[in-house]
């Protein structure tokens, strides 16, 4: 009899649990002169330039700054500033963020958030 009671209670309890939230969408940023792309997802930060090997580092814990988020790995540093009106200079697209990326000591400026 105790077994019969335990099964409905277990089913009832698991029915009340909320499913985990979906993973956050990847964050994307772009820049020109020179062209580059940045992708931040839950696992990696990936910096891509044409004709070069992508540079990938594990995504560190985010630092929430006054103006936006900061990510720092041994090779890639990312500073995201929430400042609407950033333009990539190549299209009519306007981005919600200004993005500064440092890769192996070289600095790249661009836009992100779409």
N, C-alpha and C positions, 0 to 999 in steps of 0.2 A: 504494500500500500504506500509506503514511504517513497518508493521508486516512482510510482505513478504521479505523486504530487510533485516530485522534484523535476520531472520533465516539463510540465506546463510552466512552472516557475522559471526554469532556465530559458524557455522560449520567450516568455513574457519579458524577462530581464534583458535579453539580447535585442528584442524588438524596440526597446526604449533607447538603446545606444544610438548616438548620432554617428553617421559615417564620417571618416576623416575628410577634411577639406581637400579640394583638388590642389595639385601643386601650382605654385604661382607661375604665371606666364613668364617666359624669358624676357629679360630686359635687353633692348637693342639700342645701340648707338652707332652713329656713322660720322665720318669726317672726310674732308677733301684736302688736297695739297699737303701731303700725299693722301690718296684714298685709303681708308681703313674702315673696318667694321668691328664691333664689339658685341659679344653676346654673354649675358650673365644669366645662368640658370641655377637651379638648386644644387648642382654638382660642380660646375666648372665656370670659370671666366675664360673666354676665348677671344683672342685678338687676332684679326685676319687682315693681311695686306696682300694685294695682287702680287703674284710671282714670288711669294715667300711662304715658308712653312707657318701654319698657324701656331700661335703660342698659347698654350692651355695651362691653367693653374687651377687647383681646387678652390672652390668658392669659400672664402673665409667668412667668419661672422661679420655681419654688417655693423658699421659704426654709424649711428644716426647723429648727424651734425645739425647745426642750426639751419642751414639752407638746403640740406639734402643728405644723401647717403655717401659713405666712404668705404671702399674696399681696398685692402692692402695685402698683397701676396709678395713673395720674394722677387718676382719679376714684373708684376703688373700692379699698378696703383690706379684706382678709379675714384674720381671726385665728381659726384652728380649734384648739380645745383638746380633746384626747381625755380626756373625763371622763364616763364612762357615767352614765346616770340623768337626762339632760336631758329635760324634758317641754315640749311646746309649749303646754300650758295649755288646749287645746281638745279634746284627745282622750286616750285611754289610751295612746297611742303613746309609747314611751321611745326616745330617740335616743342613739347612742354618743358624740356630740360636742356641746360648747357652741360657738356661733359668734357672733363679734362682727364686724359689717360697718360700715364707714364709707363713706358715699356722699356726695360733694360736701360733706364736713364734718359731715353728720348721722350719728349713731350708731344702729345697730339691733342688738338682741340676739335670739338665737334658738338653734335646735338644728339639727343636721345629721348626715349620714352614712348615711341609709337610701336 
